[in-house]
Amino acid sequence: MKAEPQKEHRWLEQLVGEWTFEGECDMGPDKPREKSAGTQSVRSVGGLWIVAEGSTEMPGGGPASMILTLGYDPARQRFVGTWFGSMMTHLWVYEGTLDETGTVLTLDTEGPGFGGDGTMSRYQDVITIRGDGTWTLAGRLHGPDGQWHEFMTSVHRRAA
């Protein structure tokens, strides 16, 4: 069986390359946002998948490594993938769609809630391709008020 890349697979190809990123993350109520910076190397796997390997320093110190996988499943008509990092044991499993502008990929997932009580919460990671050759990643949590609350953002720039 040989799968041929679809337009959605080609969309993922624009993430391939070497990147630096700067981000901010909410650390809780009444706490200042923590800043971070790091690098990410994104490669294609057969034109159907991307694998992104990143590294950064955790707020409060210590190195962290992360791996993101993304592809597109034509049978489900959904982007699919995973994310995991050295700072936690949860494997985040994604399923998402591209918006009508072709610039925003919203990935739905479920993971441990911020309360630390073992309950699971709904999340979204949103990748936005910007016209200036950069892309952003935003993390959102679905709150008890029924609204999405952004808790993390990062801007990715091609490494020189």
Summary of the structure (lengths in Angstrom):
residues: 160
radius of gyration: 15.8
end to end distance: 38.5
largest distance: 54.2
contacts: 423
relative contact order: 0.17
helix: 4%
strand: 59%
